[in-house]
Each structure stands twice: as C-alpha cells, then as structure tokens.
Amino acid sequence: MGINVIVANKQGGISSCDIPFSADLEQFNRDYLTLTEKAAQECKSNFLEDCMIIGTSAMIQTELDCIVNQYTEKFSNPMVMWGKYRKGFFKTVLPVSFQFHHVQMDGGHAAKFLEQLQGEIQYCGKES
C-alpha cells in the first residue's frame, strides 16, 4: 500500500509521486522527503505499480467542504483531500473529502478508515 501526492516541480508543472506505506512514521517521512524531492527536481512522475495507492491532495490555500473527482481506469483508487484548516472559538477543524469506489470498499469500511484517521490526528495533536 502507498499514498500518492502531487508535487510542484522545478519547471513550474506538477509531478505525481507514490510513497510506500510504512508503519514507522520516521521511515515514511524519510521516504516522503526523498521521493518528493526527486520528483520535483527530475520533473518525472513516480508510480508504484505493485501497490494499492490511496490518492491525496492538499489544497491548503483554500477552504473546502468536498471535492468531486471523476474516476478513470488509471485513477480509481480511494482519495483523501483537504484544504485550509478553520480556527473556531473553541476548536480547530480540518474538513476532509474522502471518495472511494464501492468495488473497493463499503461505506462501513470508509467510516472505519475516517474514524482511524480522526484518532491519529487527535493523537498527534496531543503529542505537540
């Protein structure tokens, strides 16, 4: 399993970059930094053909509530997207948009994934 990120490359374009999953967060971070830097400098996309890939997209310059993305044969994997976080009076909120194809998972699986994601976000927030 891995995640896909979009990288702004040195020619002003974008490159797609797949990063293999690692339960070791430090290893994942090293892979992330190495592979995204390589994609940015070489202006080449990097795909992990033998992995289930979850797409991600961070559009931190805008607030969003959902993103609609059309599926194609190439990009039919689940996708998690987020925008700018919103500071409220008593809490900070990061809306996410999660889309998946029912061939890959059921709504219950999606809910469990989002519940685990929320747990990780809360856990990381307590460490800082």
N, C-alpha and C positions, 0 to 999 in steps of 0.2 A: 504494500500500500504506500501511497505517497500523496503529496499535495502539489498543485500547480499554482504558480504565481506568475504574474505578468511583470516584466522588468523593463524599465526605461533604459534604452541602450545609448551608447555614446554617439550614435548617428542621429539621435532625436526620435527614433522609432521605438517600437516595443518588441520584446522577445518573450517567448513562453519558456518557463523553466519548471521542470518537475523535480521535486525534492523528496528523496526516500524517507519514509516514516522511521523514526527511532524513538523508542520509549525513553531513551536517555536524552533529556532536554538539551544538555550541553553538546552532545554529538549532533543532534538535529540542528542546533544553532550553527555549529561549525559547517555542516553540510549546506545549510541555507546561505550563509555568508559566502562560502567558496563558490557555490554553483550560480548564485545570482550575480556575483561579481564577474564570473566568467561569461555569462550570458550578456551582461551589459557591455563588457569590453570587446567580445568577439562578434556581437550583433547576430548571434545564432540562437535558435530555439533548441532546447534540450528536452527530449521526451523519454520517459522510462516506459518502454514498450511492454515489459513483463509485469507491470504493477497496476493495480486498481488505483486510479487517480481521483482525488477529490479536488475540484477546482476552487480557487479562492479569488476574491477581488476586493481590494481595499480602496475605496474612493473617499479618502479622509478629508477632501476639500469640500465635500457636500453632505448635507443631511439627507437621509433616505429612509423610507419605510419598507420598500421592497424593490426588487429588480426583476424584470421579466426578461428571460433569455431564451432564445429559440434553440431547441436541440437539433443537432445534426448527427450523422453516424459517428463523426470524429469526436465530438464533444457532447457525449450523452451521460457523462458521469455526474454524480451529485456536485452541487456548487454551493459554497458559503460565501456570502458577500456582506460587506459592512461599509458604513460611511463614517461621518464625523460623530463622535460621542456628544451627548447632550447633558449639560450640567443643569440639574434641578436644584430646588431649595434644600432637599434632604438626601438626594441621591444623584448619581451619575448613571446614565443609561446609554448603552451601545446597541442600537437596533441592528439585527442581522436579518438577512434574507437567505433562506435555505431552500433550494429546489432539488428535486430528485425525480427520477422516473420510477413508476410503480413496478417496472420489471426488476429493478434493483432492490427495492425495499418497500415495506408497507409503512403506513402512517405511524404505527406504533414504534417501528424501528427509528423513524425520523424523530419522533418525540423523545425517545430514549437518548439519541445522539445529542439533541439540543439540551436535554437535561444534564448530560455529562459535560457538555461544553460550558453551560452555566456554572456547574460545580467547579470546573477548572478555573474559570475566570474569577469566581469568588475566592478560591484557594490562593491564586496568585496575588489577588488584591490584599489578602491578609498577611502575605509574606513581606510586602514592601514597607 
